[in-house]
Amino acid sequence: MSEIAVIQDVPAGWGRKLAWCLGAVVAGGFVPWVLVLLAIGAGMFVVATLGFGETWGVPTYLVLMALAALVYAGMIYGVIRVFGFRAKVPWLIWPALMVAPLVGLVLASPITDPRDVLANPTVAPAVIGIAIAFVTLGKHRWGRPA
C-alpha cells in the first residue's frame, strides 16, 4: 500500500476541517478585495487613458468586474483541484467562502444609496466566482480526493 493510499484512508479530523474552513474564510475575505481593487484600478487607468465618458466607462468597469469574478472562480477551482488530490475536501469550505460576501452584504445593506447600489463592491464578484467554481468542480467539490 502506498503512502497516498494510506493518507486517503485516514479520515479527516476536526482539526483538518477547521484549517480548511479558516483558510476559506480568510481567502474569501481577502482575495475578492484584491481582485476588485485591481479591477477598479485597471478600469480607472483604461477610462482615463482612453478618455472614455460614462457611455463607455461603465461597460469597461463591468467587464473588469466580470473578469475579477472569473479569476476568483479560477483560483478557487485550482486550489480545490490541487489540494483535493492529496486530502479529502470538506463540504464546509463552501459556507466558509460565503462568510465574507454575506457579512459584507449585511453590513452594506443599511448603507445603500436610494438607487440600491451596494457600498461593498466585492459582494457580486465573490458570489459569482464561488458559484462558477462550485458548478465547474462537479464531483470534485468535496469528498474523496480528486
N, C-alpha and C positions, 0 to 999 in steps of 0.2 A: 504494500500500500504506500503510495507516495505521500509527500508532505501535504500537497494540495488536497488530496482526498481526505486526509486526517483533519485539516483545517476546515474543510467544507462540512464534515460530520459533526464538528463541535458546535453546539447550539450557541447562538449569540446571547450573552448575558445582558442584564440591565445596564452595566457599565458601557458596553459597546453601543447599545441603543441610545443611551444618554449622550455619548460622544457624537454619534451621527446627528442627533436632534440639535444639540448645541451648535455643531458646525453648520447645520442647515439654518438655524435661527440667525447666526452671525452672518453667514453668506447671504441669506435672504434680506437682511437689513443693510448690508454694506455694498454688495455688488450692484444692485439696481441703482443706488445713488451714484456710484462711479460711472456707470454706463449712461445714465440720464444726464449727468453733468457733462460728460464728453459729448453727448448728442446736442445738448444746448450750446456748448462752446463751438462745436463744429457748425451748427446752424447759424450762430452769430457771425462766425467767420465767413461762411458762404454768402449769407444775406448782405453783409457789409461789403465784401469784396466785389460781388456781382451787382450790387446796387438794387437788389430786389425790394419791391414795395410790399404792401400787405397782400397783394394778389398772388405773388409767387413765394413770399416769405413763409406764410402759414403752411402751404403744402411741403415746403422744404423741411420745416420743423417736424411735421407729421411723419414724413418719410424717415427722418433720422430717429424719431422715437420708435417707429416700427422696426428699424434696424437694431436699436438697443434691445427691444423685446426679443428679436431673433437671436442676437448674440447671447443674451441671458439664457434663453432656451437651449442654445448650443452648449453653453457652459454647464448647465445642469445635466443635460444629456451626457456630455463627455465624462463628467465626474462620476455619475452613477454607472455608466458602462465600464469605465476604467476600474473603479473600486469594486464594482459588482463582480468582477472576475475572481476576486480573492475572498470576499466576505459577503455574507447574507445582508442584503439591503433591507432595513426595517421599513414598514409602511408608515411609521411615524414621521419620516422626513418630509412627507408631503404637507401635513398640517404645520410642521415646523417651518417650512418655507413660506407658508401663508401668514405667519405671525406678523412679520413686519408690514406687508401691504395692508392687512386688516387693521392693525393698530394705526397705521398712517391714515387709513380711510376714516376710522372712528375719530381720531384727533382732528382731522381736517374737516369733518362734516360741520361742526359749528362755525368754522372759519371759511365759509364759502361766500363768494360774491353772489349778487342776485341772478347772474346768468348760470349758476350751478357749476362753476369752474372749480375743480378741486385745488386746494392750496398745496397738496402733496403731489408733485409730478411723477413720482415713482410708482404709484398705485397701478395705473393701467399697464405700463410696460412689464412690471413684475408679474402681475396676474396673467397677462397674455403669455409671457415667457414660461411661467410654470405650467400653464395649460398646454402649450405646444410640447414642452418636454414630457409631460405626463402622457399625452396621446402618442407621441412618436416612440416612446420607450416600449410600449406594448407589454409583452410578457416580462420584460426586464425591469419593470417599475420597482419591484420588491421581490422578496422571496429568495429562492435558491440563487446561487451565483450564476451570472450570465455565462 
